[in-house]
Amino acid sequence: MDLANLTTSFASAILSFLMVAPLVFSVTAVLRLRAEEDAGRTEQMLVTGSSRAGLLAGWLAVVALQSVVMTAVVGLGAGLGVAAGTGDAGWAGELTLAALAYLPAIALVAAIAAALFGLAPRITALAWAVVVWAATVLFLGSLLGLPEWAMDLSPLTHVPQVPGAEPEAAPLLIMSGFAAVLVAAGFAGFRSRDVGSA
């Protein structure tokens, strides 16, 4: 393997490891909704005339925007690090763009948290099981010799390790579709359940 390919493989691997940060952030931000509900602030906002759908949509929109920015910043940071080591400033832009390929996987995990919040708020903590499993597969999957089906349970597994691998649209679109369905389920559940007593 020549130096250029080695650098690309290294950069791709480092980028994939760093994507755990926006994954954790997105789930933390979504599940903050449950803390707001437990503290009684959600009921207070609804009493003022805010709609449930509007409240949830506004919250998730902010989380989505912050997650996109954080993902891009993580990619930029990785790119600047590789650029400093190689002397090639092009890595900054390349890894910033490459990081965006992870957004469907991040959105899917955040959507699981949103669905749990809407449908089964008592067990929202289960969203962390997905995060823990994704990190376990990412950092230890090969070392532990996990079977392919177990590794496939992590959304991050379905993101090509860009820029070292060619991006494939199909898995990213499928994850985006599942995320949309889960968010819709979360909206439906939140609109129909009792707030503050779930």
PEPE-V708959 format. One record per helix or strand. SS is the DSSP state (~ for helix, > for strand). FROM is the first residue (numbers start at 1). TO is the last residue. Records with the same first field share a line. If there is no record, write none. Layout:
# PEPE-V708959
SS: FROM-TO / FROM-TO
This chain:
# PEPE-V708959
~: 3-38 / 41-47 / 52-86 / 90-119 / 121-144 / 148-151 / 155-158 / 169-192
